[in-house]
């Protein structure tokens, strides 16, 4: 009995320290990487958006685990001289609230983002999505065709795949993982682990200089963000599978860009089939490029945005 009490005390102390360290880690992340833009509240959910520039509207939607800083580091600067650019933190990530505790589907995210950008006067923008954000962009276009002028899809997840969910996401999306594993990661995992993961995503290109510091690994390791991202990743395959039949009805201009060296979202599984599923879409295969086309070849992405703008009759 005495040993059991001692062990219980040790566990309680460890858990208390874990929660304290997790809160401290989050506070440091929010202090070092504060919001860049403004907040819009939709049905009690506070979303973080940044709007800069003048011209045709374009909305940028980031991928899994990330935040709007993935775009504000470079791409926004390249566009804001002739576009009104609205960048978002997807629900639960960056500085945006979660919609609920079940994980926001790509459809729920599209619905609330349409309303959020509408609150800033954006009614029918070009919509650019990267990776998981590409699935949200496709959900935006299929559910709200009158609220999108065109799509630019960068290494977008768009078609079903047959590889199982990783152990990491199986654990973090499980109810017990949400309660116990997430705070442990927030508290004890150093930011350099996120930095190493970023390097794997950029490969074979090097991580852009200063990227890891700029994007804020600590924002990714927030308990809210870890929980939400895991639930989103756990359900996205089913959601994309349900969305595929809707692609044939899309009539807006669609530019699809994908690197042939991408081993995160495979060209042959996603963008090549998608280019056949959407009539009139334009597929650009980027030779030797990994999972981040907008960092590897930003001008190629800007050219695609300009093409979509012309095709949509926005200039």
WOJOWO-V695685 format. One record per residue. N is the residue number from 0. SS is DSSP state (H for helix, E for strand, C for the rest). PSI is psi in whole degrees, -180 to 180 (none if undefined). D_CENTER is the distance of its C-alpha to the mean C-alpha in whole Angstrom. Layout:
BEGIN
n->N ss->SS psi->PSI d_center->D_CENTER
n->N ss->SS psi->PSI d_center->D_CENTER
END
This chain:
BEGIN
n->0 ss->C psi->-44 d_center->50
n->1 ss->H psi->-42 d_center->50
n->2 ss->H psi->-40 d_center->47
n->3 ss->H psi->-40 d_center->45
n->4 ss->H psi->-39 d_center->45
n->5 ss->H psi->-46 d_center->44
n->6 ss->H psi->-41 d_center->41
n->7 ss->H psi->-40 d_center->40
n->8 ss->H psi->-41 d_center->40
n->9 ss->H psi->-44 d_center->38
n->10 ss->H psi->-44 d_center->35
n->11 ss->H psi->-40 d_center->35
n->12 ss->H psi->-45 d_center->36
n->13 ss->H psi->-43 d_center->33
n->14 ss->H psi->-39 d_center->31
n->15 ss->H psi->-44 d_center->32
n->16 ss->H psi->-40 d_center->31
n->17 ss->H psi->-48 d_center->27
n->18 ss->H psi->-37 d_center->26
n->19 ss->H psi->-46 d_center->28
n->20 ss->H psi->-37 d_center->26
n->21 ss->H psi->-46 d_center->23
n->22 ss->H psi->-39 d_center->24
n->23 ss->H psi->-43 d_center->25
n->24 ss->H psi->-44 d_center->22
n->25 ss->H psi->-43 d_center->19
n->26 ss->H psi->-41 d_center->22
n->27 ss->H psi->-40 d_center->22
n->28 ss->H psi->-42 d_center->18
n->29 ss->H psi->-31 d_center->19
n->30 ss->H psi->-40 d_center->22
n->31 ss->H psi->-25 d_center->21
n->32 ss->C psi->72 d_center->17
n->33 ss->C psi->170 d_center->18
n->34 ss->C psi->142 d_center->16
n->35 ss->C psi->-23 d_center->17
n->36 ss->C psi->-133 d_center->17
n->37 ss->E psi->172 d_center->18
n->38 ss->E psi->139 d_center->18
n->39 ss->E psi->131 d_center->18
n->40 ss->E psi->122 d_center->20
n->41 ss->E psi->117 d_center->19
n->42 ss->C psi->42 d_center->22
n->43 ss->C psi->-4 d_center->22
n->44 ss->E psi->124 d_center->18
n->45 ss->E psi->120 d_center->17
n->46 ss->E psi->142 d_center->14
n->47 ss->E psi->122 d_center->13
n->48 ss->E psi->149 d_center->13
n->49 ss->E psi->132 d_center->15
n->50 ss->E psi->126 d_center->17
n->51 ss->E psi->154 d_center->20
n->52 ss->C psi->177 d_center->22
n->53 ss->C psi->146 d_center->24
n->54 ss->C psi->-162 d_center->24
n->55 ss->E psi->146 d_center->23
n->56 ss->E psi->137 d_center->19
n->57 ss->E psi->137 d_center->16
n->58 ss->E psi->134 d_center->13
n->59 ss->E psi->128 d_center->10
n->60 ss->E psi->119 d_center->6
n->61 ss->C psi->172 d_center->3
n->62 ss->C psi->-165 d_center->2
n->63 ss->C psi->145 d_center->4
n->64 ss->C psi->-6 d_center->6
n->65 ss->C psi->-160 d_center->5
n->66 ss->C psi->180 d_center->6
n->67 ss->C psi->-20 d_center->8
n->68 ss->H psi->-22 d_center->11
n->69 ss->H psi->-30 d_center->9
n->70 ss->H psi->-34 d_center->11
n->71 ss->H psi->-17 d_center->13
n->72 ss->C psi->-35 d_center->15
n->73 ss->C psi->-54 d_center->16
n->74 ss->H psi->-40 d_center->15
n->75 ss->H psi->-40 d_center->16
n->76 ss->H psi->-37 d_center->19
n->77 ss->H psi->-19 d_center->20
n->78 ss->H psi->-28 d_center->19
n->79 ss->C psi->-8 d_center->21
n->80 ss->C psi->-16 d_center->24
n->81 ss->C psi->4 d_center->24
n->82 ss->E psi->151 d_center->21
n->83 ss->E psi->109 d_center->20
n->84 ss->E psi->126 d_center->17
n->85 ss->E psi->120 d_center->14
n->86 ss->E psi->142 d_center->11
n->87 ss->E psi->149 d_center->9
n->88 ss->C psi->118 d_center->8
n->89 ss->C psi->156 d_center->6
n->90 ss->C psi->128 d_center->9
n->91 ss->C psi->-11 d_center->10
n->92 ss->C psi->162 d_center->8
n->93 ss->C psi->-121 d_center->10
n->94 ss->C psi->11 d_center->13
n->95 ss->C psi->145 d_center->12
n->96 ss->C psi->157 d_center->14
n->97 ss->C psi->153 d_center->14
n->98 ss->C psi->-40 d_center->15
n->99 ss->C psi->-172 d_center->17
n->100 ss->C psi->0 d_center->18
n->101 ss->C psi->-7 d_center->17
n->102 ss->C psi->125 d_center->14
n->103 ss->C psi->127 d_center->12
n->104 ss->C psi->166 d_center->12
n->105 ss->H psi->-30 d_center->11
n->106 ss->H psi->-43 d_center->14
n->107 ss->H psi->-39 d_center->14
n->108 ss->H psi->-45 d_center->11
n->109 ss->H psi->-44 d_center->12
n->110 ss->H psi->-48 d_center->15
n->111 ss->H psi->-31 d_center->15
n->112 ss->H psi->-37 d_center->13
n->113 ss->H psi->-44 d_center->16
n->114 ss->H psi->-38 d_center->18
n->115 ss->H psi->-46 d_center->16
n->116 ss->H psi->-29 d_center->16
n->117 ss->H psi->-34 d_center->20
n->118 ss->H psi->-20 d_center->21
n->119 ss->C psi->12 d_center->21
n->120 ss->C psi->12 d_center->23
n->121 ss->C psi->112 d_center->20
n->122 ss->C psi->-39 d_center->21
n->123 ss->C psi->73 d_center->21
n->124 ss->E psi->165 d_center->18
n->125 ss->E psi->144 d_center->17
n->126 ss->E psi->121 d_center->13
n->127 ss->E psi->130 d_center->11
n->128 ss->E psi->138 d_center->8
n->129 ss->E psi->130 d_center->7
n->130 ss->C psi->-121 d_center->7
n->131 ss->H psi->-37 d_center->5
n->132 ss->H psi->-26 d_center->5
n->133 ss->H psi->-36 d_center->8
n->134 ss->H psi->-39 d_center->9
n->135 ss->H psi->-40 d_center->9
n->136 ss->H psi->-42 d_center->10
n->137 ss->H psi->-39 d_center->13
n->138 ss->H psi->-39 d_center->14
n->139 ss->H psi->-50 d_center->14
n->140 ss->H psi->-37 d_center->17
n->141 ss->H psi->-32 d_center->18
n->142 ss->H psi->-26 d_center->19
n->143 ss->C psi->61 d_center->19
n->144 ss->H psi->-25 d_center->21
n->145 ss->H psi->-3 d_center->23
n->146 ss->H psi->19 d_center->20
n->147 ss->E psi->129 d_center->19
n->148 ss->E psi->-25 d_center->21
n->149 ss->E psi->165 d_center->19
n->150 ss->E psi->140 d_center->16
n->151 ss->E psi->116 d_center->14
n->152 ss->E psi->120 d_center->12
n->153 ss->E psi->112 d_center->11
n->154 ss->C psi->46 d_center->12
n->155 ss->C psi->137 d_center->10
n->156 ss->C psi->118 d_center->11
n->157 ss->C psi->-13 d_center->14
n->158 ss->C psi->157 d_center->17
n->159 ss->C psi->150 d_center->18
n->160 ss->C psi->166 d_center->19
n->161 ss->C psi->6 d_center->21
n->162 ss->C psi->143 d_center->20
n->163 ss->C psi->161 d_center->20
n->164 ss->C psi->136 d_center->18
n->165 ss->C psi->157 d_center->18
n->166 ss->H psi->-39 d_center->20
n->167 ss->H psi->-50 d_center->18
n->168 ss->H psi->-29 d_center->16
n->169 ss->H psi->-42 d_center->19
n->170 ss->H psi->-49 d_center->20
n->171 ss->H psi->-25 d_center->18
n->172 ss->H psi->-12 d_center->17
n->173 ss->C psi->145 d_center->21
n->174 ss->H psi->-41 d_center->23
n->175 ss->H psi->-36 d_center->25
n->176 ss->H psi->-37 d_center->22
n->177 ss->H psi->-38 d_center->20
n->178 ss->H psi->-46 d_center->23
n->179 ss->H psi->-47 d_center->24
n->180 ss->H psi->-39 d_center->22
n->181 ss->H psi->-52 d_center->19
n->182 ss->H psi->-34 d_center->22
n->183 ss->H psi->-43 d_center->23
n->184 ss->H psi->-47 d_center->20
n->185 ss->H psi->-41 d_center->19
n->186 ss->H psi->-41 d_center->23
n->187 ss->H psi->-18 d_center->24
n->188 ss->C psi->124 d_center->21
n->189 ss->C psi->154 d_center->22
n->190 ss->H psi->-26 d_center->19
n->191 ss->H psi->-22 d_center->20
n->192 ss->H psi->-41 d_center->19
n->193 ss->H psi->-40 d_center->15
n->194 ss->H psi->-42 d_center->17
n->195 ss->H psi->-38 d_center->18
n->196 ss->H psi->-39 d_center->15
n->197 ss->H psi->-42 d_center->14
n->198 ss->H psi->-39 d_center->17
n->199 ss->H psi->-36 d_center->17
n->200 ss->H psi->-38 d_center->13
n->201 ss->H psi->-24 d_center->15
n->202 ss->C psi->143 d_center->18
n->203 ss->C psi->-1 d_center->21
n->204 ss->C psi->151 d_center->20
n->205 ss->C psi->155 d_center->20
n->206 ss->C psi->130 d_center->18
n->207 ss->C psi->142 d_center->18
n->208 ss->C psi->128 d_center->21
n->209 ss->C psi->-2 d_center->20
n->210 ss->H psi->-49 d_center->16
n->211 ss->H psi->-41 d_center->16
n->212 ss->H psi->-37 d_center->18
n->213 ss->H psi->-42 d_center->16
n->214 ss->H psi->-27 d_center->13
n->215 ss->C psi->83 d_center->14
n->216 ss->H psi->-34 d_center->14
n->217 ss->H psi->-30 d_center->16
n->218 ss->H psi->-38 d_center->13
n->219 ss->H psi->-33 d_center->11
n->220 ss->C psi->7 d_center->14
n->221 ss->C psi->143 d_center->15
n->222 ss->H psi->-43 d_center->17
n->223 ss->H psi->-46 d_center->15
n->224 ss->H psi->-41 d_center->11
n->225 ss->H psi->-43 d_center->13
n->226 ss->H psi->-48 d_center->14
n->227 ss->H psi->-45 d_center->11
n->228 ss->H psi->-41 d_center->9
n->229 ss->H psi->-44 d_center->12
n->230 ss->H psi->-40 d_center->13
n->231 ss->H psi->-45 d_center->10
n->232 ss->H psi->-34 d_center->11
n->233 ss->H psi->-27 d_center->14
n->234 ss->H psi->-7 d_center->14
n->235 ss->H psi->-32 d_center->12
n->236 ss->H psi->-47 d_center->15
n->237 ss->H psi->-39 d_center->17
n->238 ss->H psi->-43 d_center->15
n->239 ss->H psi->-42 d_center->15
n->240 ss->H psi->-41 d_center->19
n->241 ss->H psi->-27 d_center->20
n->242 ss->H psi->-25 d_center->18
n->243 ss->H psi->-44 d_center->20
n->244 ss->H psi->-18 d_center->23
n->245 ss->H psi->-12 d_center->22
n->246 ss->H psi->-35 d_center->21
n->247 ss->H psi->-23 d_center->24
n->248 ss->H psi->-9 d_center->25
n->249 ss->C psi->131 d_center->22
n->250 ss->C psi->-1 d_center->25
n->251 ss->C psi->161 d_center->22
n->252 ss->E psi->134 d_center->22
n->253 ss->E psi->122 d_center->19
n->254 ss->E psi->125 d_center->18
n->255 ss->E psi->122 d_center->17
n->256 ss->E psi->135 d_center->16
n->257 ss->E psi->133 d_center->16
n->258 ss->E psi->140 d_center->18
n->259 ss->C psi->-2 d_center->21
n->260 ss->C psi->13 d_center->20
n->261 ss->C psi->119 d_center->17
n->262 ss->C psi->10 d_center->17
n->263 ss->C psi->-52 d_center->14
n->264 ss->C psi->112 d_center->13
n->265 ss->C psi->133 d_center->17
n->266 ss->C psi->-47 d_center->18
n->267 ss->C psi->-25 d_center->21
n->268 ss->C psi->-33 d_center->19
n->269 ss->C psi->-74 d_center->17
n->270 ss->H psi->-34 d_center->17
n->271 ss->H psi->-49 d_center->21
n->272 ss->H psi->-39 d_center->22
n->273 ss->H psi->-38 d_center->19
n->274 ss->H psi->-24 d_center->22
n->275 ss->H psi->-24 d_center->25
n->276 ss->H psi->-25 d_center->23
n->277 ss->C psi->110 d_center->23
n->278 ss->C psi->134 d_center->26
n->279 ss->C psi->0 d_center->26
n->280 ss->C psi->155 d_center->23
n->281 ss->E psi->118 d_center->23
n->282 ss->E psi->127 d_center->21
n->283 ss->E psi->113 d_center->21
n->284 ss->E psi->122 d_center->21
n->285 ss->E psi->110 d_center->21
n->286 ss->C psi->129 d_center->23
n->287 ss->C psi->7 d_center->23
n->288 ss->C psi->139 d_center->19
n->289 ss->C psi->-139 d_center->17
n->290 ss->C psi->1 d_center->13
n->291 ss->C psi->74 d_center->12
n->292 ss->H psi->-35 d_center->14
n->293 ss->H psi->-16 d_center->14
n->294 ss->H psi->-36 d_center->15
n->295 ss->H psi->-45 d_center->18
n->296 ss->C psi->71 d_center->19
n->297 ss->H psi->-34 d_center->18
n->298 ss->H psi->-34 d_center->21
n->299 ss->H psi->-39 d_center->20
n->300 ss->H psi->-44 d_center->17
n->301 ss->H psi->-41 d_center->19
n->302 ss->H psi->-40 d_center->22
n->303 ss->H psi->-39 d_center->20
n->304 ss->H psi->-44 d_center->19
n->305 ss->H psi->-39 d_center->22
n->306 ss->H psi->-46 d_center->23
n->307 ss->H psi->-38 d_center->21
n->308 ss->H psi->-46 d_center->23
n->309 ss->H psi->-43 d_center->26
n->310 ss->H psi->-32 d_center->26
n->311 ss->C psi->-4 d_center->25
n->312 ss->C psi->34 d_center->28
n->313 ss->C psi->-3 d_center->26
n->314 ss->C psi->none d_center->28
END
